[in-house]
């Protein structure tokens, strides 16, 4: 799908290592979907997904509840974002 962005969720451990979240993957993606649905602004419409991924990562980093919970987001590919959450 043109403009689609893949969201990967990883747990971040105190030693800096990361592991893919499997059991709560849908939970975290649901939180992201809710945040996007409640926003008044839309993400950029970019057929390649690059600008959309950058905008999504910015939105996730700028969301107070995500920041307060220790979440972080980074662009991990041309149309891919990785959301990191504290392990535990």
Long-range contacts (C-beta under 8 A, 24 or more apart in sequence): 2-47, 2-49, 3-45, 3-46, 3-47, 3-48, 3-49, 3-52, 3-79, 4-49, 4-79, 5-49, 5-52, 5-53, 5-56, 5-79, 5-80, 5-81, 6-77, 6-79, 6-80, 6-81, 7-32, 7-56, 7-80, 7-81, 7-82, 7-83, 8-76, 8-80, 8-81, 8-82, 8-83, 9-82, 9-83, 9-84, 9-85, 10-82, 10-83, 10-84, 10-85, 11-84, 11-85, 11-86, 11-87, 11-88, 12-72, 12-84, 12-85, 12-86, 12-87, 13-87, 14-87, 18-84, 19-87, 21-85, 28-83, 28-85, 31-66, 32-60, 32-83, 35-59, 35-60, 35-63, 35-66, 48-78, 48-79, 49-78, 49-79, 49-80, 50-78, 50-79, 52-79, 53-77, 53-78, 53-79, 53-80, 53-81, 56-81, 57-81
